[in-house]
Structure formats: C-alpha cells, structure tokens
Amino acid sequence: MEINIRNATKDDAEYIAAHMRDADKHEIWASTRSKPIDTVNRCLKTAECICVLVDNVPTILFGCDDYKFGIPWMLSTDGINKIGFRFVKHSQHYIKKWLARHKVLMNFVHAENKVSIKWLKWLGFDIKNQIFINNEPFHIFQFRR
C-alpha cells in the first residue's frame, strides 16, 4: 500500500466529497448545515489543505485554518480505515508545524465521530467538555504548546 501526501487539488476535494464517510457527512451537516462539496471547497481556501492518497486514491483531506488560534480539521473516505496509525505518524509533522504558528490548536468534533476522536487522541489533543450545536453533541478539542 502506497501513501502519498500533497497539497490538495480541486479534484481531490471533489472526490472526497463524493465518497465521504457517513460520520463526516453527519458532522458537517450537524455543525454547519452544509453539504460535503460546499465544505471541501471552503477547505481548499484555508491556509493549508493537505490530501492523503492511498494507492493514488484521495482518501483524507486535513488542514488548519488560521484564526486567533489554529483550527485543525480532517475529512475522509472510508479508506482511512486501511491506513490507521500510519496516518497518525504522517500527520504529527503537521501538528508540530501548526503549533509553531499558534499557541493553541482548537476545534470541535461530533461526539459520535469515533475515527476522528481516535486520531485526535493519538496526536495528543485533549478532548474537552461536551457542547451542543444544533442539538447535536460535540466535544471541544485542543492542543496547547
């Protein structure tokens, strides 16, 4: 299995939007009432939007929006299950890079998005209090330098 990481293209984003994991689709809808295609197009405009390809197939989009703090995010297809911990090893580099720009990385994740929560814990994020957005349960997560 070959894993490649590159800056995301519009084609990568559109592929992932069309094949997105149900948990990510649900999280997008619950938090922003947006469609996957609208969300990935917005992600392409962020400070950094990275694509992970597994055997040359776009599988994961992730990045970090720049605000008063860094806002890390990840969206994927079910192909993420094929690479598991290897993705964590690759993404650690980006976390360090983002922490060089920001004292705090913070966002929220749907309480039922187990794959994303597992990734965040592996990377060392603190999973904080539960909040509700549009009557859906989310957890705030953060990483402090």
N, C-alpha and C positions, 0 to 999 in steps of 0.2 A: 504494500500500500504506500503510495507516494503522497506526501503532504507538501504543499507549496503555499506560501503566504505572499500576498502582494497588495498594493493599493487597489481598492475595489473599483470596478468599472460599472457603467450603467447596466451592461448585460449581466454581470454578476448579481447586482442588486435585483434586477427583474427576475432572474432565475430563482433566487432565494425567496422572493415574494411569492412566486407561483408555487413553490414547494415547501413553504414554511411549516415548521412543526405546529401542531394544533395549540400547544401550550403558549407559544409565542404569539400566534394569532389572537388567542384569547386575551393575553396580557395587553397587547396593543389596543384591542377593542375596549377592554375594561378600563384602561387608563386614559386613552385619548379619543376613543370613538372614531379611530382612523382605520383605513384599510391597509393591509400589508404593503401594497405598491406605493401608497402615499407615504408611508413611514420610511421605507427603504430609500425612496427618492429624497426625502428630507435628510436621511442619514448621509447620503452622498455629499451633502453640503456642509457637513460638520468639519471640525478641524482635522480630523483623521478618520478615515473609513477603510478598514482592512478586510480583505477577503481571504479565507482559508479554503483552499481547494484540496479535495481528496480525490486522487486519481483523475485530476484535471476537471473535476466537477465542483462548482461553487457550493460550499457546504455551510460556512459560517461567515457572517458579517459582524464585525465588532469595531468599536471605536470609543472615542472620548470627546464629548462636547466641551468646549471651553466656556466657562462662566466665572463666577466668583470662586468657584471650586470646579474640579473636573467631574464630568458626568459620564461615567463609563456605561456602556450598553453592549448587548450581544443579541443577535437574532440568528436562527439557524434552521436547517432542514433536519430531518431525522438522521441524516448522515453523520451528525455529531456523535451518535452512539457508536460509530465504528472506530473513532479515534480517541475518545475519552481522555485519559490522563496525558496523552501526547499533546493535546491542545493546550492543557494547562501549562506544560513546560514551555511551549512556544509563546503563550500569552503573558507569562511572567515578565518577559523583556519589556512589553508594552506598559505594564503596570509601573515598572520602575521608571520608564521614560515619562509617563504621565505624572508620577509623583515628583519628578524633577521640576515640572511646571506648576504643580499645585500642591499645597499643603494637605488638602483633603480631596479624596475622590468619594462621591456620594450619588446615589440614585435610589430607586425603589424597584422591587421585584414582586410579582404576584406570588402570594403565599403558596399556591399550588404548582408553581413552576419549578419542580424538583431538580431538573437538569441544571438550570441556571443557578439555583441556590447552591447546588453541589459545587459548581465551577467557582462561585464566589468564595465559598468556604475554603476550597483548596488553595485559592490565591491569597487567603489571609484576611479577607474582608470580615468585618463584624456585622452580623445580621442583627438589626436593632428591632425596636418596637413595631408592633403591627399597627398599621393605619388603614383607613378605608377610603377608597377612591371610587366614586360612582357605586357605592355599596358593595364593593369587592375588596377582599382582604389583600393587603400588600405589606411587605416589610421594607423598611429603610435599610440600606446597607452602606457602610462607609469604611474607608481605609485612611488612616492618618499617618503622615510622615513622622 
